[in-house]
Amino acid sequence: MSQPLVSILVPFKNTEAFIADCLDSILKQSYSNWEAIFVDDNSDDNSFEILKTYSEKEAGISVYKNDSSGIIEALKTAYKHSSGNYITRMDSDDLMTPIRLETMVTNLEKYGKKHLAVGQVNYFRADGLSDGFARYEQWLNSLTVSGNNYSEIYKECVIPSPCWMLHREDFDACGGFNSDIYPEDYDLAFRFYKANYTCIPCDKVLLHWRDYNSRTSRTHEHYAENSFLDLKVHYFLELNYDATRPLAIWGAGSKGKTLAKLLLKENIPFYWICDNPKKIGKHIYDQELFNFDYLAELQQPQSIVTVANTKAQKEITQYFETKNMQAMIDYFFFC
């Protein structure tokens, strides 16, 4: 039986220091039936020339210039030139482990359509990782090992952009790259969630995810924190908000305040609760802040939690459990 073709879509811009390593990791795959489509998003270094050299030697590698500018347009350009049964994305500064494609294809062949192949990730950085990235890696992998990625989708992007694969038909059905919303990886993760594609559990590291100071996700305005919160609110209101139930914001820090402004802009009524005695009873944006136990006075409330402290989150979760409230139905952590 012939292997299904996998299309690997790789936008790149000014990654000459890393792109050869990325290419070599693709060439070392245990799975052989793939095409790697690279799209140059207006680089001004030697990235394109490196790709041209590889493409002249390796039949499976092709390189194009972006039809426009930006990552989304580069991904659209790559997809236009693809023909694979399965679609996956790769970043030009990362590394696939040798079993990545084989593992993902095997899982998709086993589980069929309406499923999403994901994998464990390993962050690395030349001068050592920060504790924040180490915690993010641990959190992400703890979701992926059980396939429960959507259970905390409002915290952070739960599906790494360079480490997913799905049937072409499913990719098209959820809109593919035909969305101009940034951050594009988080938006796509929400559309996978909206389409109810089941994440296939994976206990193997399939991606080495490189971090460095000039990485796009660290420097571009499209990946600023306010963009993330806008996106979360957009999909929460579309997918999980129940307008027949009272809504409460838990937390009055900077994120809670930004969330309040977004809900007010959308004319969404809400109660505001916190456990900070200096804020309880005061008004922010003409909204009174109540003590957190005011939640018990509301009839079947939904609650968005904007408290970032890990210990406090555990205590809040325990409080919800005493009220028989369920995650992703009755309460949602937005950080």
The 8 nearest C-alpha neighbors of each residue, nearest first, counted from 0:
[[1, 2, 3, 32, 4, 108, 105, 31],
 [2, 0, 3, 32, 4, 31, 30, 84],
 [1, 3, 32, 4, 0, 31, 30, 5],
 [4, 2, 84, 1, 5, 32, 85, 83],
 [3, 5, 83, 32, 33, 84, 2, 85],
 [6, 4, 33, 85, 83, 86, 84, 34],
 [5, 7, 83, 34, 86, 33, 81, 35],
 [8, 6, 35, 87, 88, 34, 36, 5],
 [7, 9, 88, 36, 77, 89, 35, 6],
 [8, 10, 37, 89, 90, 36, 88, 91],
 [11, 9, 38, 73, 37, 74, 39, 70],
 [12, 10, 39, 91, 40, 38, 9, 14],
 [11, 13, 42, 40, 14, 39, 41, 10],
 [12, 14, 42, 44, 15, 46, 43, 11],
 [13, 15, 16, 17, 12, 18, 46, 92],
 [14, 16, 46, 18, 17, 45, 13, 44],
 [17, 15, 14, 18, 19, 92, 13, 46],
 [18, 16, 92, 15, 14, 20, 19, 21],
 [17, 19, 21, 91, 20, 15, 14, 92],
 [20, 18, 22, 21, 17, 23, 49, 15],
 [21, 19, 23, 18, 22, 17, 24, 94],
 [20, 22, 18, 94, 24, 19, 23, 93],
 [23, 21, 19, 25, 24, 20, 18, 26],
 [22, 24, 26, 20, 25, 21, 19, 27],
 [23, 25, 27, 21, 95, 22, 26, 94],
 [26, 24, 22, 23, 27, 28, 95, 21],
 [25, 27, 23, 24, 28, 22, 31, 97],
 [28, 26, 24, 25, 97, 23, 29, 96],
 [29, 27, 97, 30, 25, 26, 98, 31],
 [28, 30, 98, 97, 31, 101, 27, 100],
 [31, 29, 101, 28, 100, 32, 98, 33],
 [30, 32, 33, 29, 28, 2, 26, 101],
 [33, 31, 4, 30, 2, 5, 3, 34],
 [34, 32, 5, 4, 6, 31, 35, 59],
 [33, 35, 59, 6, 7, 60, 5, 36],
 [36, 34, 7, 60, 59, 6, 8, 37],
 [35, 37, 61, 8, 77, 62, 9, 7],
 [36, 38, 62, 9, 10, 61, 8, 63],
 [39, 37, 63, 10, 64, 62, 65, 73],
 [38, 40, 64, 11, 65, 41, 12, 10],
 [39, 41, 65, 12, 42, 11, 68, 73],
 [42, 40, 39, 12, 43, 68, 65, 64],
 [43, 41, 12, 13, 44, 40, 39, 46],
 [42, 44, 13, 41, 45, 12, 46, 47],
 [43, 45, 13, 42, 46, 15, 47, 14],
 [44, 46, 48, 47, 15, 49, 43, 13],
 [47, 45, 15, 49, 48, 44, 14, 13],
 [48, 46, 50, 49, 45, 51, 39, 42],
 [47, 49, 51, 45, 50, 46, 52, 44],
 [50, 48, 46, 52, 47, 51, 45, 53],
 [51, 49, 47, 53, 48, 52, 54, 46],
 [52, 50, 48, 54, 53, 49, 47, 55],
 [51, 53, 49, 50, 55, 54, 48, 56],
 [54, 52, 50, 56, 55, 51, 57, 49],
 [55, 53, 60, 51, 57, 61, 56, 52],
 [54, 56, 52, 53, 57, 51, 58, 60],
 [55, 57, 53, 54, 58, 52, 60, 51],
 [58, 56, 54, 59, 60, 53, 55, 61],
 [57, 59, 60, 54, 56, 55, 61, 34],
 [60, 58, 34, 57, 35, 33, 61, 54],
 [61, 59, 35, 54, 58, 57, 34, 36],
 [62, 60, 36, 54, 37, 35, 59, 63],
 [61, 63, 37, 38, 36, 50, 51, 60],
 [64, 62, 38, 39, 37, 65, 61, 36],
 [63, 65, 39, 38, 66, 40, 62, 41],
 [64, 66, 73, 40, 67, 39, 38, 76],
 [67, 65, 76, 64, 72, 68, 73, 75],
 [66, 68, 65, 72, 69, 73, 40, 64],
 [69, 67, 40, 72, 65, 73, 66, 41],
 [68, 70, 72, 71, 73, 40, 67, 65],
 [69, 71, 73, 72, 74, 10, 68, 40],
 [72, 70, 74, 73, 69, 75, 176, 179],
 [71, 73, 75, 74, 70, 69, 68, 67],
 [74, 72, 70, 76, 65, 71, 75, 10],
 [73, 75, 77, 71, 76, 72, 78, 70],
 [76, 74, 72, 78, 73, 77, 176, 79],
 [75, 77, 73, 79, 74, 78, 72, 65],
 [78, 76, 74, 80, 79, 75, 8, 36],
 [77, 79, 81, 75, 80, 76, 74, 8],
 [78, 80, 76, 77, 81, 75, 82, 74],
 [79, 81, 78, 77, 76, 82, 36, 75],
 [82, 80, 78, 79, 83, 6, 77, 36],
 [81, 83, 6, 84, 80, 4, 78, 5],
 [84, 82, 4, 6, 5, 85, 81, 86],
 [85, 83, 4, 167, 3, 5, 166, 86],
 [84, 86, 166, 5, 167, 83, 165, 6],
 [87, 85, 6, 164, 165, 167, 5, 166],
 [86, 88, 164, 7, 163, 6, 8, 85],
 [89, 87, 8, 161, 7, 9, 160, 162],
 [88, 90, 161, 9, 8, 91, 7, 87],
 [91, 89, 92, 93, 161, 9, 10, 88],
 [90, 92, 18, 11, 93, 21, 9, 89],
 [91, 93, 17, 90, 18, 21, 209, 14],
 [94, 92, 208, 209, 90, 91, 21, 207],
 [95, 93, 207, 21, 24, 206, 96, 208],
 [96, 94, 206, 24, 205, 99, 97, 207],
 [95, 97, 205, 99, 98, 206, 94, 24],
 [98, 96, 28, 99, 27, 29, 95, 24],
 [99, 97, 101, 96, 29, 102, 100, 28],
 [98, 100, 205, 102, 96, 101, 97, 95],
 [101, 99, 103, 102, 98, 30, 104, 28],
 [100, 102, 30, 104, 98, 99, 103, 105],
 [103, 101, 105, 99, 100, 104, 98, 106],
 [102, 104, 106, 100, 116, 105, 101, 107],
 [103, 105, 107, 101, 106, 102, 108, 100],
 [106, 104, 108, 102, 103, 107, 101, 109],
 [107, 105, 109, 103, 104, 108, 110, 102],
 [106, 108, 104, 110, 109, 111, 105, 103],
 [109, 107, 105, 106, 111, 110, 104, 112],
 [108, 110, 106, 107, 111, 105, 104, 112],
 [111, 109, 107, 108, 106, 114, 112, 199],
 [112, 110, 107, 108, 109, 114, 113, 106],
 [111, 113, 114, 166, 110, 169, 107, 165],
 [112, 114, 196, 169, 197, 111, 115, 195],
 [115, 113, 197, 196, 112, 198, 111, 116],
 [116, 114, 198, 165, 197, 199, 196, 164],
 [115, 117, 164, 199, 103, 163, 198, 165],
 [118, 116, 163, 162, 115, 199, 201, 198],
 [119, 117, 205, 201, 204, 162, 203, 120],
 [118, 120, 204, 140, 203, 205, 202, 143],
 [121, 119, 206, 204, 207, 205, 118, 122],
 [120, 122, 207, 208, 206, 123, 204, 136],
 [123, 121, 208, 207, 209, 120, 136, 210],
 [124, 122, 209, 208, 210, 128, 121, 207],
 [123, 125, 127, 210, 126, 128, 209, 211],
 [124, 126, 127, 123, 211, 128, 210, 209],
 [125, 127, 124, 128, 123, 211, 129, 210],
 [128, 126, 124, 125, 129, 123, 210, 130],
 [129, 127, 124, 132, 123, 130, 133, 126],
 [128, 130, 131, 132, 133, 127, 134, 124],
 [129, 131, 133, 132, 134, 128, 135, 127],
 [132, 130, 134, 129, 133, 135, 128, 136],
 [131, 133, 135, 134, 129, 130, 136, 128],
 [132, 134, 130, 136, 131, 135, 137, 129],
 [133, 135, 137, 131, 132, 136, 138, 130],
 [136, 134, 132, 138, 133, 137, 139, 131],
 [135, 137, 133, 139, 134, 138, 140, 132],
 [136, 138, 134, 140, 135, 139, 141, 133],
 [139, 137, 135, 141, 136, 140, 134, 142],
 [140, 138, 136, 142, 141, 137, 135, 143],
 [139, 141, 143, 119, 137, 142, 138, 144],
 [142, 140, 138, 139, 144, 143, 137, 145],
 [143, 141, 148, 147, 140, 139, 144, 145],
 [142, 144, 146, 140, 145, 141, 200, 148],
 [143, 145, 201, 202, 200, 141, 142, 146],
 [146, 144, 200, 143, 147, 142, 201, 141],
 [147, 145, 200, 143, 198, 199, 148, 144],
 [148, 146, 142, 145, 150, 149, 143, 198],
 [149, 147, 142, 157, 150, 146, 143, 151],
 [148, 150, 152, 151, 147, 192, 157, 146],
 [149, 151, 148, 147, 152, 327, 326, 142],
 [152, 150, 149, 153, 154, 148, 332, 157],
 [151, 153, 149, 154, 157, 150, 155, 156],
 [152, 154, 333, 151, 155, 231, 332, 331],
 [155, 153, 334, 333, 152, 151, 332, 156],
 [156, 154, 153, 157, 152, 334, 151, 333],
 [155, 157, 185, 158, 152, 159, 188, 154],
 [158, 156, 148, 152, 155, 139, 159, 149],
 [157, 159, 156, 188, 160, 148, 163, 117],
 [160, 158, 162, 161, 157, 156, 163, 184],
 [159, 161, 184, 162, 158, 88, 163, 89],
 [162, 160, 89, 88, 159, 90, 163, 87],
 [163, 161, 159, 160, 117, 118, 206, 88],
 [164, 162, 117, 116, 87, 161, 160, 115],
 [163, 165, 87, 116, 86, 115, 103, 85],
 [166, 164, 115, 85, 86, 116, 167, 170],
 [167, 165, 85, 169, 168, 84, 170, 112],
 [166, 168, 170, 85, 169, 84, 86, 171],
 [167, 169, 171, 166, 170, 172, 84, 112],
 [170, 168, 172, 166, 171, 167, 113, 173],
 [169, 171, 167, 175, 168, 172, 173, 166],
 [170, 172, 175, 174, 168, 169, 173, 167],
 [171, 173, 169, 170, 174, 168, 175, 194],
 [174, 172, 171, 170, 175, 190, 194, 169],
 [175, 173, 171, 177, 172, 176, 170, 178],
 [176, 174, 170, 171, 177, 173, 172, 178],
 [175, 177, 178, 75, 174, 71, 74, 187],
 [178, 176, 174, 175, 179, 75, 71, 171],
 [177, 179, 176, 180, 174, 175, 183, 71],
 [178, 180, 181, 177, 71, 183, 176, 72],
 [181, 179, 178, 183, 182, 186, 230, 71],
 [182, 180, 183, 221, 179, 186, 226, 222],
 [181, 183, 222, 185, 184, 221, 186, 180],
 [182, 184, 181, 186, 185, 180, 187, 71],
 [185, 183, 187, 160, 186, 182, 188, 159],
 [186, 184, 188, 156, 187, 183, 182, 189],
 [185, 187, 183, 189, 188, 184, 182, 190],
 [186, 188, 190, 184, 189, 185, 183, 191],
 [189, 187, 185, 191, 190, 186, 158, 184],
 [190, 188, 192, 186, 187, 191, 193, 185],
 [189, 191, 193, 187, 192, 188, 194, 173],
 [192, 190, 188, 194, 189, 193, 196, 187],
 [193, 191, 189, 195, 190, 194, 196, 188],
 [192, 194, 190, 195, 191, 189, 238, 196],
 [195, 193, 191, 192, 196, 190, 173, 113],
 [196, 194, 192, 193, 197, 191, 113, 190],
 [197, 195, 113, 114, 194, 191, 115, 192],
 [196, 198, 114, 115, 195, 199, 113, 146],
 [197, 199, 115, 146, 114, 116, 200, 196],
 [198, 200, 146, 116, 115, 197, 201, 117],
 [201, 199, 146, 145, 144, 143, 198, 202],
 [200, 202, 144, 118, 203, 143, 199, 117],
 [201, 203, 144, 119, 204, 200, 118, 143],
 [204, 202, 119, 201, 205, 118, 144, 120],
 [203, 205, 119, 120, 206, 118, 121, 202],
 [206, 204, 99, 96, 118, 119, 203, 95],
 [207, 205, 95, 120, 96, 204, 208, 94],
 [206, 208, 121, 94, 122, 120, 93, 95],
 [209, 207, 122, 93, 121, 206, 123, 120],
 [208, 210, 123, 93, 122, 124, 207, 92],
 [209, 211, 124, 123, 208, 214, 122, 212],
 [212, 210, 214, 213, 124, 209, 125, 217],
 [211, 213, 214, 217, 210, 218, 215, 216],
 [214, 212, 211, 215, 218, 217, 216, 210],
 [213, 215, 217, 216, 211, 212, 218, 210],
 [216, 214, 218, 217, 219, 213, 222, 212],
 [215, 217, 214, 222, 218, 219, 221, 213],
 [218, 216, 215, 214, 219, 213, 212, 222],
 [217, 219, 215, 216, 213, 214, 220, 222],
 [220, 218, 221, 215, 222, 216, 217, 223],
 [219, 221, 223, 222, 218, 226, 216, 217],
 [222, 220, 219, 181, 223, 182, 226, 216],
 [223, 221, 220, 182, 216, 219, 226, 224],
 [224, 222, 220, 226, 225, 221, 227, 219],
 [223, 225, 227, 226, 222, 228, 229, 221],
 [226, 224, 228, 227, 223, 229, 257, 222],
 [227, 225, 229, 224, 228, 223, 230, 222],
 [226, 228, 230, 224, 225, 229, 231, 223],
 [229, 227, 231, 225, 230, 226, 232, 224],
 [230, 228, 226, 232, 227, 231, 225, 233],
 [229, 231, 233, 227, 228, 232, 226, 234],
 [232, 230, 228, 234, 233, 229, 235, 153],
 [231, 233, 235, 229, 230, 234, 236, 228],
 [234, 232, 230, 231, 236, 235, 229, 237],
 [235, 233, 237, 236, 231, 232, 238, 230],
 [236, 234, 232, 239, 238, 237, 233, 240],
 [235, 237, 240, 234, 233, 238, 232, 239],
 [236, 238, 234, 235, 239, 233, 240, 232],
 [237, 239, 235, 234, 236, 240, 193, 233],
 [240, 238, 235, 236, 237, 241, 328, 327],
 [239, 241, 236, 235, 242, 238, 237, 301],
 [242, 240, 243, 244, 239, 301, 236, 245],
 [241, 243, 244, 240, 245, 246, 267, 236],
 [244, 242, 241, 245, 240, 246, 300, 299],
 [243, 245, 242, 300, 241, 299, 246, 301],
 [246, 244, 300, 301, 269, 247, 297, 243],
 [247, 245, 269, 301, 302, 300, 270, 244],
 [248, 246, 270, 302, 269, 271, 301, 249],
 [247, 249, 271, 303, 302, 272, 304, 250],
 [250, 248, 304, 272, 273, 303, 305, 271],
 [249, 251, 273, 305, 255, 306, 252, 248],
 [252, 250, 255, 256, 273, 253, 249, 254],
 [251, 253, 255, 254, 250, 256, 306, 305],
 [252, 254, 256, 255, 257, 251, 258, 250],
 [255, 253, 257, 256, 252, 258, 305, 251],
 [256, 254, 251, 258, 252, 250, 305, 253],
 [255, 257, 259, 253, 254, 258, 251, 252],
 [258, 256, 254, 260, 259, 255, 253, 261],
 [257, 259, 255, 261, 256, 260, 254, 262],
 [260, 258, 256, 262, 257, 261, 263, 255],
 [259, 261, 263, 257, 258, 262, 264, 256],
 [260, 262, 264, 258, 259, 263, 257, 265],
 [263, 261, 265, 267, 259, 264, 260, 266],
 [264, 262, 266, 260, 265, 261, 267, 259],
 [263, 265, 261, 262, 266, 260, 267, 259],
 [264, 266, 262, 263, 267, 261, 260, 268],
 [267, 265, 263, 264, 262, 268, 261, 269],
 [266, 268, 262, 265, 263, 269, 264, 242],
 [269, 267, 266, 246, 263, 270, 262, 245],
 [270, 268, 246, 247, 267, 271, 245, 248],
 [269, 271, 247, 246, 248, 272, 268, 245],
 [270, 272, 248, 288, 247, 289, 249, 269],
 [271, 273, 289, 291, 249, 288, 290, 248],
 [274, 272, 250, 291, 290, 249, 275, 251],
 [273, 275, 290, 291, 276, 272, 279, 250],
 [274, 276, 277, 278, 273, 279, 290, 251],
 [277, 275, 279, 278, 274, 290, 273, 280],
 [276, 278, 275, 279, 281, 280, 274, 273],
 [277, 279, 276, 281, 275, 280, 288, 273],
 [280, 278, 288, 276, 289, 281, 290, 277],
 [279, 281, 288, 289, 287, 278, 282, 290],
 [282, 280, 278, 279, 287, 288, 283, 286],
 [281, 283, 287, 286, 285, 288, 284, 280],
 [284, 282, 285, 286, 287, 281, 288, 256],
 [283, 285, 286, 282, 260, 259, 287, 256],
 [286, 284, 283, 282, 287, 281, 288, 263],
 [287, 285, 282, 283, 284, 288, 271, 270],
 [288, 286, 282, 281, 280, 289, 285, 283],
 [287, 289, 271, 279, 280, 272, 281, 282],
 [290, 288, 272, 279, 280, 271, 291, 293],
 [289, 291, 272, 273, 292, 274, 293, 279],
 [290, 292, 272, 273, 293, 274, 294, 289],
 [291, 293, 294, 290, 295, 296, 272, 289],
 [294, 292, 291, 295, 296, 290, 289, 297],
 [293, 295, 292, 296, 297, 291, 300, 247],
 [296, 294, 293, 297, 292, 298, 322, 300],
 [297, 295, 294, 293, 298, 292, 300, 299],
 [298, 296, 294, 295, 300, 299, 245, 293],
 [297, 299, 300, 296, 245, 244, 295, 294],
 [300, 298, 244, 297, 301, 245, 329, 295],
 [301, 299, 245, 244, 298, 246, 297, 302],
 [300, 302, 329, 246, 330, 245, 247, 244],
 [301, 303, 330, 247, 246, 248, 329, 304],
 [302, 304, 331, 248, 330, 332, 249, 247],
 [303, 305, 249, 332, 306, 333, 331, 248],
 [304, 306, 250, 333, 255, 334, 249, 254],
 [305, 307, 250, 304, 308, 312, 334, 249],
 [308, 306, 334, 309, 305, 312, 311, 333],
 [307, 309, 311, 310, 306, 312, 313, 334],
 [310, 308, 312, 311, 307, 313, 306, 314],
 [311, 309, 313, 312, 308, 314, 315, 307],
 [310, 312, 314, 308, 313, 309, 315, 306],
 [313, 311, 315, 309, 310, 314, 316, 308],
 [312, 314, 316, 310, 311, 315, 317, 309],
 [315, 313, 311, 317, 316, 312, 318, 310],
 [316, 314, 318, 312, 317, 313, 311, 319],
 [315, 317, 313, 319, 318, 314, 312, 320],
 [316, 318, 320, 314, 315, 319, 313, 321],
 [317, 319, 315, 321, 316, 320, 314, 322],
 [320, 318, 322, 316, 324, 321, 317, 315],
 [319, 321, 323, 317, 322, 318, 324, 316],
 [320, 322, 318, 319, 323, 317, 324, 316],
 [321, 323, 319, 320, 324, 318, 295, 317],
 [324, 322, 320, 321, 319, 325, 318, 329],
 [323, 325, 319, 322, 329, 320, 326, 330],
 [326, 324, 329, 328, 327, 330, 323, 320],
 [325, 327, 330, 328, 329, 331, 324, 150],
 [328, 326, 331, 330, 329, 325, 150, 239],
 [329, 327, 326, 325, 330, 239, 301, 331],
 [328, 330, 301, 325, 324, 326, 327, 302],
 [331, 329, 302, 326, 301, 327, 303, 328],
 [330, 332, 303, 327, 304, 326, 333, 302],
 [331, 333, 304, 334, 154, 303, 153, 305],
 [332, 334, 154, 153, 305, 304, 331, 303],
 [333, 154, 307, 332, 305, 306, 155, 153]]
